């Protein structure tokens, strides 16, 4: 299953940002989605923890292209099992920030 997700992540990254959505526009589409919606599409998070009625779920992906390590971290905050906030960070190792198109593509396939 993990290899399938990695393949999907790589393909999504190569496709480019066909959606044209900004991170904020994408966040508006994700807000209000259920925990089950998130798990059914994104799979098991890389990391998660709970505090009271809040749950924090992080999906992390790393890949190498042209000998450069690229990363994507998508953090979802859920309250009472519904997404209330999303934060996306992506870039190259060493702080050379690239657009977060790769991260957005990972999420937009779930919440078009």
One Martini backbone bead per residue (centre of mass of N, CA, C, O) as a GRO file, in nm:
protein
  112
    1UNK     BB    1   0.058   0.063  -0.021
    2UNK     BB    2   0.296   0.259   0.006
    3UNK     BB    3   0.385   0.241  -0.294
    4UNK     BB    4   0.126   0.358  -0.410
    5UNK     BB    5   0.141   0.633  -0.270
    6UNK     BB    6   0.412   0.716  -0.384
    7UNK     BB    7   0.324   0.708  -0.680
    8UNK     BB    8   0.103   0.920  -0.652
    9UNK     BB    9   0.284   1.149  -0.552
   10UNK     BB   10   0.469   1.162  -0.798
   11UNK     BB   11   0.256   1.211  -1.013
   12UNK     BB   12   0.137   1.464  -0.886
   13UNK     BB   13   0.407   1.626  -0.904
   14UNK     BB   14   0.434   1.606  -1.225
   15UNK     BB   15   0.168   1.741  -1.323
   16UNK     BB   16   0.088   1.973  -1.153
   17UNK     BB   17  -0.113   2.271  -1.120
   18UNK     BB   18  -0.420   2.232  -1.253
   19UNK     BB   19  -0.617   2.380  -1.053
   20UNK     BB   20  -0.516   2.683  -0.946
   21UNK     BB   21  -0.504   2.665  -0.647
   22UNK     BB   22  -0.477   2.788  -0.360
   23UNK     BB   23  -0.421   2.717  -0.041
   24UNK     BB   24  -0.674   2.867   0.065
   25UNK     BB   25  -0.879   2.740  -0.129
   26UNK     BB   26  -0.823   2.452  -0.040
   27UNK     BB   27  -0.890   2.486   0.256
   28UNK     BB   28  -1.193   2.550   0.207
   29UNK     BB   29  -1.249   2.256   0.095
   30UNK     BB   30  -1.152   2.099   0.362
   31UNK     BB   31  -1.322   2.231   0.542
   32UNK     BB   32  -1.544   1.992   0.705
   33UNK     BB   33  -1.417   1.743   0.677
   34UNK     BB   34  -1.385   1.429   0.756
   35UNK     BB   35  -1.192   1.192   0.885
   36UNK     BB   36  -1.282   0.974   0.683
   37UNK     BB   37  -1.217   1.134   0.428
   38UNK     BB   38  -0.917   1.160   0.484
   39UNK     BB   39  -0.846   0.856   0.518
   40UNK     BB   40  -0.963   0.749   0.245
   41UNK     BB   41  -0.754   0.926   0.074
   42UNK     BB   42  -0.469   0.967   0.241
   43UNK     BB   43  -0.461   0.786   0.477
   44UNK     BB   44  -0.219   0.724   0.681
   45UNK     BB   45  -0.058   0.900   0.889
   46UNK     BB   46   0.261   0.984   0.993
   47UNK     BB   47   0.110   1.166   1.215
   48UNK     BB   48  -0.051   1.157   1.549
   49UNK     BB   49  -0.269   1.350   1.777
   50UNK     BB   50  -0.432   1.414   2.093
   51UNK     BB   51  -0.656   1.688   2.240
   52UNK     BB   52  -0.928   1.609   2.326
   53UNK     BB   53  -1.120   1.732   2.051
   54UNK     BB   54  -0.836   1.721   1.922
   55UNK     BB   55  -0.665   1.661   1.603
   56UNK     BB   56  -0.345   1.561   1.467
   57UNK     BB   57  -0.248   1.549   1.115
   58UNK     BB   58   0.031   1.406   0.932
   59UNK     BB   59   0.163   1.447   0.598
   60UNK     BB   60   0.455   1.292   0.466
   61UNK     BB   61   0.692   1.379   0.198
   62UNK     BB   62   0.966   1.229   0.015
   63UNK     BB   63   1.190   1.334  -0.255
   64UNK     BB   64   1.394   1.273  -0.546
   65UNK     BB   65   1.524   1.535  -0.767
   66UNK     BB   66   1.804   1.598  -0.906
   67UNK     BB   67   1.948   1.544  -0.618
   68UNK     BB   68   1.691   1.657  -0.467
   69UNK     BB   69   1.530   1.723  -0.175
   70UNK     BB   70   1.189   1.685  -0.123
   71UNK     BB   71   0.896   1.836   0.044
   72UNK     BB   72   0.592   1.737   0.237
   73UNK     BB   73   0.360   1.907   0.459
   74UNK     BB   74   0.044   1.800   0.596
   75UNK     BB   75  -0.173   1.972   0.814
   76UNK     BB   76  -0.435   1.856   1.035
   77UNK     BB   77  -0.714   1.996   1.203
   78UNK     BB   78  -0.932   1.846   1.440
   79UNK     BB   79  -1.282   1.881   1.536
   80UNK     BB   80  -1.489   1.649   1.604
   81UNK     BB   81  -1.392   1.498   1.321
   82UNK     BB   82  -1.316   1.786   1.182
   83UNK     BB   83  -1.192   2.002   0.969
   84UNK     BB   84  -1.034   2.334   1.071
   85UNK     BB   85  -0.729   2.290   0.956
   86UNK     BB   86  -0.464   2.386   0.718
   87UNK     BB   87  -0.117   2.295   0.651
   88UNK     BB   88   0.140   2.386   0.408
   89UNK     BB   89   0.465   2.237   0.325
   90UNK     BB   90   0.728   2.318   0.084
   91UNK     BB   91   1.052   2.192  -0.037
   92UNK     BB   92   1.386   2.220  -0.016
   93UNK     BB   93   1.660   2.127   0.094
   94UNK     BB   94   1.790   2.416   0.266
   95UNK     BB   95   1.537   2.635   0.209
   96UNK     BB   96   1.448   2.615  -0.091
   97UNK     BB   97   1.171   2.740  -0.189
   98UNK     BB   98   0.885   2.610  -0.319
   99UNK     BB   99   0.618   2.556  -0.440
  100UNK     BB  100   0.308   2.399  -0.321
  101UNK     BB  101   0.205   2.216  -0.555
  102UNK     BB  102   0.268   1.935  -0.461
  103UNK     BB  103   0.090   1.946  -0.208
  104UNK     BB  104  -0.175   2.025  -0.342
  105UNK     BB  105  -0.193   1.769  -0.523
  106UNK     BB  106  -0.226   1.567  -0.289
  107UNK     BB  107  -0.509   1.699  -0.200
  108UNK     BB  108  -0.693   1.758  -0.453
  109UNK     BB  109  -0.761   1.458  -0.521
  110UNK     BB  110  -0.968   1.458  -0.271
  111UNK     BB  111  -1.088   1.791  -0.288
  112UNK     BB  112  -1.242   1.902  -0.566
   0.00000   0.00000   0.00000
